[in-house]
Amino acid sequence: MVNRLKSYIIFTLFVLGFVFLGAGCIGNESSKDSAKETSSGRAGSQEISLKGSDTVLPLAQAEAEEFMNENPGKSVTVTGGGSGVGITALIDGEVDIATASREMRNEEVEYARVNGINPVEHAIAYDGISVIVNPQNPVSELTFGQLRGIYNGSVTNWKEVGGEDRPIVAISRDSSSGTYEYFKEEVLLGDEFRPDALTQPATGVIIGEVSQNPNAVGYIGVAYLDKSVKGLNLDGGNGSVPPTPENIISGAYPLSRPLYFYTNGEPSGLTKEFIDFVMSEKGQNLISEVGYFPINR
């Protein structure tokens, strides 16, 4: 009797162990399948999410609002946080679309593929980065050399670049921002940001700081420019150029760039519907209305 009871217990434990092992395998496969479904378009889903660049944020929000107005019952959620934040969310299978103001780095693409994600790039618009100062600042233009000096710390007073005898307060985005990455690559050319640069988590905070401090300088997406700050002309080696739509689209303005959506594989379902809307004539016209520059023209 005792031997039979022992045999029954051993058999029961074996069966339970097999069941839990199977459940674990199913759970792992389900997680992988979920990651694969995210971004490429979940079958029948009426809801998608976008996350990433603060530069792309107002554009994506406007597109989402208009898309939902035309498609009742379909939901598009948009949040910011920075290009790096959005790309990480895509790699982790948390969002359908990552929004970015820079291209994905090679190491990000490699990590995504290891994680079962196949990033596909979609250029959706053009944008320019405007260098801004307080309206009281008499400086109206900078060369790339001067701008690089301001941000690497070799230029510390406005009088060194044609301004008044005032200390320069340099303000930068944080390292998760695609605008930070682009600015560092194009302007600093390998230099590090000055150690006393004030790092801010969002574009709106930079605008607020510069509008209140006559010694401050910052950089933001052109679409965020308003009357509380002054955008500077930039000379990248071919003369002083203002950040006008024509100069940004043509590439004459030295800090112009594409903006991106990234999906997991070729989009389908609601993800494809939304991207198709953004790239349509109506979606591209909306890009202009928000203050960016259409890529399909």
Buried (B, 14 or more C-beta within 10 A) or exposed (E): EEEEEEEEEEEEEEEEEEEEEEEEEEEEEEEEEEBBBBBBBBEEBEEBBBBBBBBBBBBBBBBBEBBBEEBEEBBBBBBBBBBBBBBBBBBEBBBBBBBBBBBBEEEBBEBBEEBBBBBBEBBBBBBBBBBBBBEEBEBBBBBBBBBBBBBBBEBBBBEBBEBEEEEBBBBBBEEBBBBBBBBBEBBBEEBEBBEEBBBBBBBEBBBBBBBEBBBBBBBBBBBBBEEEBBBBBBBBEEEEBBBBBEBBBEEBBBBBBBBBBBBBBEBBBBBBBBBEBBBEEEBBEBBEEBBBBBBBE
